[in-house]
Structures are given as C-alpha cells and as structure tokens.
Amino acid sequence: MEFETAIIFDNLDAILLGLKWTLIMVVGSLVLGIVLGLAACFAKLMAKGPLHWLAVGYIELYRTLPEMVNLFWIYYCLPLILGIRMSSVTVGLIAQTLLAGAFLAEIFRAGINAVPAGQIEAAYASGIPRIWIWRAIVLPQAVRIMMPAFITFLSDLFKVSGLLAAISVTELVYQATILSNVAWKHFEFFTVVGLLYFVIIAPLSLTAQHLERKQLTARR
C-alpha cells in the first residue's frame, strides 16, 4: 500500500482548519468547564442543602451518561425544549462543557479533600482568616495534588472532541471523514489525523505520568 503524501499537502488547509476547531472546542469547553466544575465542587463540599444535591445529581449524571447520548440529547432535544435553534458549534461547546464540569468538579474536590485536615485545623486555631487559609494552605497543595488528574482529563477531552464530527462540527475527525470520502483516501487522511492527536495527547500523558511519579516519590 502506497501512502500518497501529495493528497495531504493538497488538502493541508482543510486539515489545519480541523485542527483549529478541535483546539477551539477543547480550550473553550475546558475554560467554561473549570468555572462550572469549581461551582459544582464547592456546592458538593457543602455536604447538605439543595445546592449540594443539585451538584451531586449533575456530577453523577454526566459521569455516567455516555458522551454520545449527552451530545445527541443536547443537539436534538434541548432546542425543542427551549424553542430555539442552535449551531453545531454551540451544541458541541455546551455538551463538552457539561462533561468537563462534572469530571473537573470531582478532580477539584479530590484535590481539596487530600489536603491534610490537621493543617487547616491548626490554621483556624491560630486565628488565620479563612481567605488566607485557602490562599496559602489549601489551594497551593490542592492544585499540586490534582494536576496529574487534570492533565489526564485534558487528554480525554481531546479524544472526546472527535465525537463532535457526528453533529458536523468542523474538527479533525469531521475533516478527515469529508476529505477521505471525496478523495477516497481514508488511509492517508485518518493516519495524519491520528498522528496529530498523538502529537497533542502523548506529551500530556507523559507530563501527567511524570507528575504522578514526583508525587509518589515525595510521599516516601
């Protein structure tokens, strides 16, 4: 089987357009997901009340719901409920943000809960204001603890973004599908797209593993 590089260079602009939209969707949903995840995290940490149970329900729903079902429900059902039309990009951004928020909420909560309670209690006993306890004690340690899981989730978010091709978002998988169907060169286009995903995701995975090893070494 001969790999035709010429067809790739002839369609490089279309492939780069797909890469651009993949990055836009991932970064956009990550930023919004961080905001949503923090809100859900702190609501769940309340341990009681309506906000706590709302956060618990949201997190459990989106951690168990298949990504494709979530995507299709928002694409087909949400516009019917709201009575509005939404673009594929808007639907994709909403779907990935809701997914990111649920997973990041648990990552944030795990990081905060991993901070030794004795340190926090000692700070309260010393009369240190709550805001300084969070700024100087809780958040620095929580962020360091949660980083491997956060980076691993970012890798997963890149993988999940490929599902957006199902609703015609012009990302990498969609572009590869269209180009390969037109030129009948599936091997070439999907190989290149696979390599692009590898170039993006492999360094993230290696970074997460490196941070995990550092944390394990520090605990010994």
Disulfide bonds with the S-S distance in Angstrom:
none
